[in-house]
Amino acid sequence: MVMKGVRKGDVTITTVILIILGLVVLVMMIIGFTKGWDFFFGKFDELPSELQTIAKACVLYAQGGLGIDFCQYRLVGKELVNCRDTRIDAQLKAEDIDTTSASLKCGTDGKAVACRTLASGKPDTKIDGKPCASLFACSGTPMDCGTVSGRDPCQLKEGCTWDTTPTGGPSLGICVGVVDYCKTLDETSCKARSTNGCTWSV
């Protein structure tokens, strides 16, 4: 079998494509430097914002009575919004969309779920104008205090206090957990002490 090679002076398709691409880039650079880069990239600013896109979708959800989609939160930048957002609600009212239907009632329990799923690891995320962290709190009373005997060891134990009320004497007291101790903890500290009786929840 005889193979035909490329003769000297022949131009391959790859070379032609590279020359055309080079010319296109050169023309774009000339236009960019003479007319400004907004000539190309300014068009992106004219696209609808993500919030506006969601508002348009909310019109369809409301008209179709699609309560689940209507109430579902979406992450837009650093905030979680659903169709009950005041900005979207104003848009719906402007278009005479009825959102009073029972199927479009949104509960408050969806906020915590949205913060857990969509804003996990994003502490700056807000929902209804408030930080997601404000929905959660640390609660509980340290349980491991009861295993500590003696006033001095008890007082050195984090979240414990020596209580003499039930026994009537300082030497006969018992070690108990401080009721408000867990409330003072942030999310990380609270979760680190989950085995001691503190719980991070709504």
Stockholm file with secondary structure:
# STOCKHOLM 1.0

chainA/1-202         MVMKGVRKGDVTITTVILIILGLVVLVMMIIGFTKGWDFFFGKFDELPSELQTIAKACVLYAQGGLGIDFCQYRLVGKELVNCRDTRIDAQLKAEDIDTTSASLKCGTDGKAVACRTLASGKPDTKIDGKPCASLFACSGTPMDCGTVSGRDPCQLKEGCTWDTTPTGGPSLGICVGVVDYCKTLDETSCKARSTNGCTWSV
#=GR chainA/1-202 SS CCCCCCCTTCCCHHHHHHHHHHHHHHHHHHHHHHHCTHHHHGGGGGSCCHHHHHHHHHHHHHHHTCHHHHHCCEEETTEEECTTSHHHHHHHHHTTCCCCSGGGCCCSHHHHHHHHHHSTTCTTCEETTEEGGGGCEEECCCSGGGGCCSHHHHHHSTTEEEECTTTSSGGGCEEEECTTTGGGCCHHHHHHTGGGTCEEEC
#=GC SS_cons         CCCCCCCTTCCCHHHHHHHHHHHHHHHHHHHHHHHCTHHHHGGGGGSCCHHHHHHHHHHHHHHHTCHHHHHCCEEETTEEECTTSHHHHHHHHHTTCCCCSGGGCCCSHHHHHHHHHHSTTCTTCEETTEEGGGGCEEECCCSGGGGCCSHHHHHHSTTEEEECTTTSSGGGCEEEECTTTGGGCCHHHHHHTGGGTCEEEC
//
